[in-house]
């Protein structure tokens, strides 16, 4: 599984705050992305997101 941030992201940064391994960073556009190479699939970001913009997806 990999966690993916959708277009519903409002750029609040809550997900990055709750990520225990620092896998989430803010892009130049102001929105956040998950680095799948660093993500440990713990789900903390998904639970913390106030707009439910993060979901687990199959790695492909």
PyMOL Python script that loads the backbone (N, CA, C, O; Angstrom):
from pymol import cmd

cmd.read_pdbstr("""\
ATOM      1  N   UNK A   1       0.836  -1.178   0.000  1.00  0.00           N
ATOM      2  CA  UNK A   1       0.000   0.000   0.000  1.00  0.00           C
ATOM      3  C   UNK A   1       0.884   1.246   0.000  1.00  0.00           C
ATOM      4  O   UNK A   1       2.025   1.225   0.462  1.00  0.00           O
ATOM      5  N   UNK A   2       0.336   2.302  -0.518  1.00  0.00           N
ATOM      6  CA  UNK A   2       0.991   3.602  -0.496  1.00  0.00           C
ATOM      7  C   UNK A   2      -0.073   4.642  -0.183  1.00  0.00           C
ATOM      8  O   UNK A   2      -1.220   4.506  -0.610  1.00  0.00           O
ATOM      9  N   UNK A   3       0.289   5.652   0.541  1.00  0.00           N
ATOM     10  CA  UNK A   3      -0.661   6.710   0.840  1.00  0.00           C
ATOM     11  C   UNK A   3      -0.519   7.810  -0.198  1.00  0.00           C
ATOM     12  O   UNK A   3       0.589   8.228  -0.535  1.00  0.00           O
ATOM     13  N   UNK A   4      -1.660   8.273  -0.700  1.00  0.00           N
ATOM     14  CA  UNK A   4      -1.699   9.263  -1.761  1.00  0.00           C
ATOM     15  C   UNK A   4      -2.585  10.416  -1.313  1.00  0.00           C
ATOM     16  O   UNK A   4      -3.655  10.207  -0.742  1.00  0.00           O
ATOM     17  N   UNK A   5      -2.126  11.633  -1.578  1.00  0.00           N
ATOM     18  CA  UNK A   5      -2.890  12.820  -1.232  1.00  0.00           C
ATOM     19  C   UNK A   5      -3.629  13.279  -2.484  1.00  0.00           C
ATOM     20  O   UNK A   5      -3.018  13.502  -3.529  1.00  0.00           O
ATOM     21  N   UNK A   6      -4.942  13.417  -2.372  1.00  0.00           N
ATOM     22  CA  UNK A   6      -5.783  13.767  -3.515  1.00  0.00           C
ATOM     23  C   UNK A   6      -5.845  15.276  -3.744  1.00  0.00           C
ATOM     24  O   UNK A   6      -5.255  16.059  -3.000  1.00  0.00           O
ATOM     25  N   UNK A   7      -6.564  15.658  -4.778  1.00  0.00           N
ATOM     26  CA  UNK A   7      -6.770  17.067  -5.103  1.00  0.00           C
ATOM     27  C   UNK A   7      -7.624  17.778  -4.061  1.00  0.00           C
ATOM     28  O   UNK A   7      -7.766  19.000  -4.101  1.00  0.00           O
ATOM     29  N   UNK A   8      -8.189  17.024  -3.136  1.00  0.00           N
ATOM     30  CA  UNK A   8      -8.996  17.624  -2.069  1.00  0.00           C
ATOM     31  C   UNK A   8      -8.117  18.306  -1.011  1.00  0.00           C
ATOM     32  O   UNK A   8      -8.628  19.001  -0.133  1.00  0.00           O
ATOM     33  N   UNK A   9      -6.807  18.107  -1.095  1.00  0.00           N
ATOM     34  CA  UNK A   9      -5.858  18.703  -0.147  1.00  0.00           C
ATOM     35  C   UNK A   9      -6.026  20.219  -0.117  1.00  0.00           C
ATOM     36  O   UNK A   9      -6.111  20.862  -1.163  1.00  0.00           O
ATOM     37  N   UNK A  10      -6.074  20.789   1.099  1.00  0.00           N
ATOM     38  CA  UNK A  10      -6.197  22.232   1.260  1.00  0.00           C
ATOM     39  C   UNK A  10      -4.873  22.873   1.670  1.00  0.00           C
ATOM     40  O   UNK A  10      -4.817  24.080   1.905  1.00  0.00           O
ATOM     41  N   UNK A  11      -3.812  22.079   1.756  1.00  0.00           N
ATOM     42  CA  UNK A  11      -2.485  22.605   2.065  1.00  0.00           C
ATOM     43  C   UNK A  11      -2.269  23.015   3.502  1.00  0.00           C
ATOM     44  O   UNK A  11      -1.439  23.883   3.772  1.00  0.00           O
ATOM     45  N   UNK A  12      -2.992  22.417   4.434  1.00  0.00           N
ATOM     46  CA  UNK A  12      -2.891  22.821   5.841  1.00  0.00           C
ATOM     47  C   UNK A  12      -1.627  22.296   6.535  1.00  0.00           C
ATOM     48  O   UNK A  12      -1.159  22.901   7.499  1.00  0.00           O
ATOM     49  N   UNK A  13      -1.068  21.171   6.052  1.00  0.00           N
ATOM     50  CA  UNK A  13       0.152  20.618   6.629  1.00  0.00           C
ATOM     51  C   UNK A  13      -0.041  19.699   7.820  1.00  0.00           C
ATOM     52  O   UNK A  13       0.941  19.225   8.391  1.00  0.00           O
ATOM     53  N   UNK A  14      -1.265  19.437   8.205  1.00  0.00           N
ATOM     54  CA  UNK A  14      -1.519  18.560   9.343  1.00  0.00           C
ATOM     55  C   UNK A  14      -0.920  17.179   9.118  1.00  0.00           C
ATOM     56  O   UNK A  14      -0.354  16.588  10.037  1.00  0.00           O
ATOM     57  N   UNK A  15      -1.041  16.670   7.915  1.00  0.00           N
ATOM     58  CA  UNK A  15      -0.508  15.340   7.599  1.00  0.00           C
ATOM     59  C   UNK A  15       0.998  15.263   7.845  1.00  0.00           C
ATOM     60  O   UNK A  15       1.493  14.291   8.415  1.00  0.00           O
ATOM     61  N   UNK A  16       1.718  16.293   7.412  1.00  0.00           N
ATOM     62  CA  UNK A  16       3.173  16.311   7.584  1.00  0.00           C
ATOM     63  C   UNK A  16       3.550  16.340   9.061  1.00  0.00           C
ATOM     64  O   UNK A  16       4.541  15.735   9.469  1.00  0.00           O
ATOM     65  N   UNK A  17       2.763  17.038   9.846  1.00  0.00           N
ATOM     66  CA  UNK A  17       3.012  17.121  11.289  1.00  0.00           C
ATOM     67  C   UNK A  17       2.881  15.760  11.960  1.00  0.00           C
ATOM     68  O   UNK A  17       3.644  15.438  12.870  1.00  0.00           O
ATOM     69  N   UNK A  18       1.930  14.972  11.519  1.00  0.00           N
ATOM     70  CA  UNK A  18       1.670  13.677  12.140  1.00  0.00           C
ATOM     71  C   UNK A  18       2.494  12.531  11.556  1.00  0.00           C
ATOM     72  O   UNK A  18       2.507  11.444  12.133  1.00  0.00           O
ATOM     73  N   UNK A  19       3.174  12.734  10.441  1.00  0.00           N
ATOM     74  CA  UNK A  19       3.968  11.660   9.832  1.00  0.00           C
ATOM     75  C   UNK A  19       5.216  11.390  10.684  1.00  0.00           C
ATOM     76  O   UNK A  19       6.053  12.279  10.841  1.00  0.00           O
ATOM     77  N   UNK A  20       5.349  10.186  11.232  1.00  0.00           N
ATOM     78  CA  UNK A  20       6.471   9.891  12.121  1.00  0.00           C
ATOM     79  C   UNK A  20       7.812   9.709  11.422  1.00  0.00           C
ATOM     80  O   UNK A  20       8.855   9.705  12.077  1.00  0.00           O
ATOM     81  N   UNK A  21       7.799   9.559  10.109  1.00  0.00           N
ATOM     82  CA  UNK A  21       9.062   9.333   9.391  1.00  0.00           C
ATOM     83  C   UNK A  21       9.409  10.445   8.410  1.00  0.00           C
ATOM     84  O   UNK A  21      10.391  10.328   7.676  1.00  0.00           O
ATOM     85  N   UNK A  22       8.635  11.510   8.382  1.00  0.00           N
ATOM     86  CA  UNK A  22       8.930  12.644   7.511  1.00  0.00           C
ATOM     87  C   UNK A  22       8.750  12.359   6.034  1.00  0.00           C
ATOM     88  O   UNK A  22       9.481  12.898   5.203  1.00  0.00           O
ATOM     89  N   UNK A  23       7.788  11.519   5.701  1.00  0.00           N
ATOM     90  CA  UNK A  23       7.571  11.135   4.306  1.00  0.00           C
ATOM     91  C   UNK A  23       6.731  12.144   3.519  1.00  0.00           C
ATOM     92  O   UNK A  23       6.563  12.000   2.309  1.00  0.00           O
ATOM     93  N   UNK A  24       6.210  13.153   4.194  1.00  0.00           N
ATOM     94  CA  UNK A  24       5.326  14.117   3.536  1.00  0.00           C
ATOM     95  C   UNK A  24       5.999  15.478   3.492  1.00  0.00           C
ATOM     96  O   UNK A  24       6.476  15.984   4.507  1.00  0.00           O
ATOM     97  N   UNK A  25       6.030  16.059   2.304  1.00  0.00           N
ATOM     98  CA  UNK A  25       6.632  17.378   2.149  1.00  0.00           C
ATOM     99  C   UNK A  25       5.744  18.275   1.303  1.00  0.00           C
ATOM    100  O   UNK A  25       4.905  17.812   0.531  1.00  0.00           O
ATOM    101  N   UNK A  26       5.953  19.563   1.473  1.00  0.00           N
ATOM    102  CA  UNK A  26       5.171  20.547   0.734  1.00  0.00           C
ATOM    103  C   UNK A  26       5.847  20.851  -0.589  1.00  0.00           C
ATOM    104  O   UNK A  26       7.044  21.136  -0.639  1.00  0.00           O
ATOM    105  N   UNK A  27       5.068  20.788  -1.661  1.00  0.00           N
ATOM    106  CA  UNK A  27       5.588  21.090  -2.978  1.00  0.00           C
ATOM    107  C   UNK A  27       5.579  22.582  -3.254  1.00  0.00           C
ATOM    108  O   UNK A  27       5.064  23.366  -2.457  1.00  0.00           O
ATOM    109  N   UNK A  28       6.147  22.967  -4.377  1.00  0.00           N
ATOM    110  CA  UNK A  28       6.189  24.374  -4.760  1.00  0.00           C
ATOM    111  C   UNK A  28       4.798  24.966  -4.950  1.00  0.00           C
ATOM    112  O   UNK A  28       4.617  26.179  -4.850  1.00  0.00           O
ATOM    113  N   UNK A  29       3.818  24.109  -5.224  1.00  0.00           N
ATOM    114  CA  UNK A  29       2.447  24.569  -5.426  1.00  0.00           C
ATOM    115  C   UNK A  29       1.706  24.804  -4.107  1.00  0.00           C
ATOM    116  O   UNK A  29       0.558  25.248  -4.111  1.00  0.00           O
ATOM    117  N   UNK A  30       2.361  24.507  -2.979  1.00  0.00           N
ATOM    118  CA  UNK A  30       1.751  24.712  -1.670  1.00  0.00           C
ATOM    119  C   UNK A  30       1.028  23.504  -1.121  1.00  0.00           C
ATOM    120  O   UNK A  30       0.610  23.497   0.037  1.00  0.00           O
ATOM    121  N   UNK A  31       0.879  22.489  -1.939  1.00  0.00           N
ATOM    122  CA  UNK A  31       0.195  21.273  -1.506  1.00  0.00           C
ATOM    123  C   UNK A  31       1.214  20.211  -1.128  1.00  0.00           C
ATOM    124  O   UNK A  31       2.406  20.365  -1.394  1.00  0.00           O
ATOM    125  N   UNK A  32       0.752  19.147  -0.517  1.00  0.00           N
ATOM    126  CA  UNK A  32       1.639  18.138   0.046  1.00  0.00           C
ATOM    127  C   UNK A  32       1.641  16.848  -0.763  1.00  0.00           C
ATOM    128  O   UNK A  32       0.653  16.490  -1.404  1.00  0.00           O
ATOM    129  N   UNK A  33       2.783  16.158  -0.715  1.00  0.00           N
ATOM    130  CA  UNK A  33       2.965  14.887  -1.404  1.00  0.00           C
ATOM    131  C   UNK A  33       3.601  13.892  -0.450  1.00  0.00           C
ATOM    132  O   UNK A  33       4.354  14.271   0.447  1.00  0.00           O
ATOM    133  N   UNK A  34       3.291  12.607  -0.650  1.00  0.00           N
ATOM    134  CA  UNK A  34       3.873  11.530   0.140  1.00  0.00           C
ATOM    135  C   UNK A  34       4.976  10.882  -0.689  1.00  0.00           C
ATOM    136  O   UNK A  34       4.759  10.518  -1.844  1.00  0.00           O
ATOM    137  N   UNK A  35       6.161  10.739  -0.095  1.00  0.00           N
ATOM    138  CA  UNK A  35       7.266  10.038  -0.754  1.00  0.00           C
ATOM    139  C   UNK A  35       7.094   8.550  -0.456  1.00  0.00           C
ATOM    140  O   UNK A  35       7.315   8.126   0.679  1.00  0.00           O
ATOM    141  N   UNK A  36       6.703   7.745  -1.453  1.00  0.00           N
ATOM    142  CA  UNK A  36       6.451   6.324  -1.195  1.00  0.00           C
ATOM    143  C   UNK A  36       7.694   5.543  -0.769  1.00  0.00           C
ATOM    144  O   UNK A  36       7.574   4.476  -0.167  1.00  0.00           O
ATOM    145  N   UNK A  37       8.877   6.058  -1.073  1.00  0.00           N
ATOM    146  CA  UNK A  37      10.110   5.379  -0.670  1.00  0.00           C
ATOM    147  C   UNK A  37      10.370   5.526   0.826  1.00  0.00           C
ATOM    148  O   UNK A  37      11.094   4.721   1.413  1.00  0.00           O
ATOM    149  N   UNK A  38       9.790   6.536   1.436  1.00  0.00           N
ATOM    150  CA  UNK A  38       9.990   6.798   2.860  1.00  0.00           C
ATOM    151  C   UNK A  38       8.787   6.353   3.690  1.00  0.00           C
ATOM    152  O   UNK A  38       8.946   5.959   4.846  1.00  0.00           O
ATOM    153  N   UNK A  39       7.609   6.411   3.125  1.00  0.00           N
ATOM    154  CA  UNK A  39       6.363   6.072   3.820  1.00  0.00           C
ATOM    155  C   UNK A  39       6.384   4.636   4.341  1.00  0.00           C
ATOM    156  O   UNK A  39       6.754   3.707   3.623  1.00  0.00           O
ATOM    157  N   UNK A  40       5.977   4.470   5.608  1.00  0.00           N
ATOM    158  CA  UNK A  40       5.920   3.146   6.222  1.00  0.00           C
ATOM    159  C   UNK A  40       4.478   2.644   6.349  1.00  0.00           C
ATOM    160  O   UNK A  40       4.215   1.655   7.032  1.00  0.00           O
ATOM    161  N   UNK A  41       3.561   3.330   5.689  1.00  0.00           N
ATOM    162  CA  UNK A  41       2.149   2.925   5.643  1.00  0.00           C
ATOM    163  C   UNK A  41       1.508   2.776   7.022  1.00  0.00           C
ATOM    164  O   UNK A  41       0.725   1.855   7.254  1.00  0.00           O
ATOM    165  N   UNK A  42       1.843   3.678   7.921  1.00  0.00           N
ATOM    166  CA  UNK A  42       1.273   3.590   9.268  1.00  0.00           C
ATOM    167  C   UNK A  42      -0.153   4.141   9.342  1.00  0.00           C
ATOM    168  O   UNK A  42      -0.912   3.779  10.241  1.00  0.00           O
ATOM    169  N   UNK A  43      -0.519   5.017   8.398  1.00  0.00           N
ATOM    170  CA  UNK A  43      -1.862   5.571   8.373  1.00  0.00           C
ATOM    171  C   UNK A  43      -2.076   6.803   9.234  1.00  0.00           C
ATOM    172  O   UNK A  43      -3.193   7.317   9.298  1.00  0.00           O
ATOM    173  N   UNK A  44      -1.029   7.291   9.900  1.00  0.00           N
ATOM    174  CA  UNK A  44      -1.177   8.473  10.754  1.00  0.00           C
ATOM    175  C   UNK A  44      -1.661   9.686   9.972  1.00  0.00           C
ATOM    176  O   UNK A  44      -2.500  10.445  10.458  1.00  0.00           O
ATOM    177  N   UNK A  45      -1.144   9.869   8.780  1.00  0.00           N
ATOM    178  CA  UNK A  45      -1.530  11.018   7.958  1.00  0.00           C
ATOM    179  C   UNK A  45      -2.995  10.934   7.549  1.00  0.00           C
ATOM    180  O   UNK A  45      -3.716  11.932   7.567  1.00  0.00           O
ATOM    181  N   UNK A  46      -3.416   9.749   7.186  1.00  0.00           N
ATOM    182  CA  UNK A  46      -4.793   9.541   6.759  1.00  0.00           C
ATOM    183  C   UNK A  46      -5.771   9.865   7.892  1.00  0.00           C
ATOM    184  O   UNK A  46      -6.811  10.483   7.666  1.00  0.00           O
ATOM    185  N   UNK A  47      -5.429   9.447   9.099  1.00  0.00           N
ATOM    186  CA  UNK A  47      -6.284   9.698  10.256  1.00  0.00           C
ATOM    187  C   UNK A  47      -6.286  11.170  10.647  1.00  0.00           C
ATOM    188  O   UNK A  47      -7.300  11.679  11.125  1.00  0.00           O
ATOM    189  N   UNK A  48      -5.170  11.857  10.453  1.00  0.00           N
ATOM    190  CA  UNK A  48      -5.037  13.246  10.883  1.00  0.00           C
ATOM    191  C   UNK A  48      -5.623  14.254   9.905  1.00  0.00           C
ATOM    192  O   UNK A  48      -5.947  15.372  10.306  1.00  0.00           O
ATOM    193  N   UNK A  49      -5.768  13.895   8.646  1.00  0.00           N
ATOM    194  CA  UNK A  49      -6.217  14.839   7.621  1.00  0.00           C
ATOM    195  C   UNK A  49      -7.635  15.342   7.915  1.00  0.00           C
ATOM    196  O   UNK A  49      -8.570  14.544   7.979  1.00  0.00           O
ATOM    197  N   UNK A  50      -7.801  16.654   8.094  1.00  0.00           N
ATOM    198  CA  UNK A  50      -9.121  17.184   8.435  1.00  0.00           C
ATOM    199  C   UNK A  50     -10.121  17.181   7.276  1.00  0.00           C
ATOM    200  O   UNK A  50     -11.324  17.319   7.500  1.00  0.00           O
ATOM    201  N   UNK A  51      -9.638  17.025   6.045  1.00  0.00           N
ATOM    202  CA  UNK A  51     -10.547  17.024   4.886  1.00  0.00           C
ATOM    203  C   UNK A  51     -10.585  15.667   4.190  1.00  0.00           C
ATOM    204  O   UNK A  51     -11.141  15.532   3.100  1.00  0.00           O
ATOM    205  N   UNK A  52      -9.997  14.681   4.823  1.00  0.00           N
ATOM    206  CA  UNK A  52      -9.986  13.298   4.318  1.00  0.00           C
ATOM    207  C   UNK A  52      -9.459  13.220   2.876  1.00  0.00           C
ATOM    208  O   UNK A  52     -10.055  12.570   2.017  1.00  0.00           O
ATOM    209  N   UNK A  53      -8.321  13.900   2.633  1.00  0.00           N
ATOM    210  CA  UNK A  53      -7.721  13.946   1.313  1.00  0.00           C
ATOM    211  C   UNK A  53      -6.652  12.873   1.109  1.00  0.00           C
ATOM    212  O   UNK A  53      -6.023  12.826   0.052  1.00  0.00           O
ATOM    213  N   UNK A  54      -6.440  12.016   2.101  1.00  0.00           N
ATOM    214  CA  UNK A  54      -5.393  10.993   2.009  1.00  0.00           C
ATOM    215  C   UNK A  54      -6.018   9.612   2.083  1.00  0.00           C
ATOM    216  O   UNK A  54      -6.872   9.333   2.924  1.00  0.00           O
ATOM    217  N   UNK A  55      -5.569   8.761   1.181  1.00  0.00           N
ATOM    218  CA  UNK A  55      -6.084   7.389   1.153  1.00  0.00           C
ATOM    219  C   UNK A  55      -4.963   6.433   0.789  1.00  0.00           C
ATOM    220  O   UNK A  55      -3.996   6.805   0.126  1.00  0.00           O
ATOM    221  N   UNK A  56      -5.112   5.196   1.236  1.00  0.00           N
ATOM    222  CA  UNK A  56      -4.151   4.157   0.900  1.00  0.00           C
ATOM    223  C   UNK A  56      -4.528   3.582  -0.461  1.00  0.00           C
ATOM    224  O   UNK A  56      -5.699   3.324  -0.738  1.00  0.00           O
ATOM    225  N   UNK A  57      -3.523   3.388  -1.299  1.00  0.00           N
ATOM    226  CA  UNK A  57      -3.749   2.787  -2.618  1.00  0.00           C
ATOM    227  C   UNK A  57      -2.716   1.709  -2.848  1.00  0.00           C
ATOM    228  O   UNK A  57      -1.619   1.754  -2.291  1.00  0.00           O
ATOM    229  N   UNK A  58      -3.070   0.743  -3.667  1.00  0.00           N
ATOM    230  CA  UNK A  58      -2.154  -0.340  -4.010  1.00  0.00           C
ATOM    231  C   UNK A  58      -0.935   0.229  -4.729  1.00  0.00           C
ATOM    232  O   UNK A  58      -1.063   1.087  -5.604  1.00  0.00           O
ATOM    233  N   UNK A  59       0.244  -0.255  -4.354  1.00  0.00           N
ATOM    234  CA  UNK A  59       1.454   0.130  -5.079  1.00  0.00           C
ATOM    235  C   UNK A  59       1.444  -0.571  -6.422  1.00  0.00           C
ATOM    236  O   UNK A  59       1.136  -1.759  -6.517  1.00  0.00           O
ATOM    237  N   UNK A  60       1.783   0.170  -7.447  1.00  0.00           N
ATOM    238  CA  UNK A  60       1.709  -0.421  -8.779  1.00  0.00           C
ATOM    239  C   UNK A  60       2.918  -0.409  -9.513  1.00  0.00           C
ATOM    240  O   UNK A  60       2.956  -0.885 -10.648  1.00  0.00           O
TER     241      UNK A  60
END
""", "prot")
cmd.dss("prot")
cmd.show_as("cartoon", "prot")
cmd.util.cbc("prot")
cmd.orient("prot")
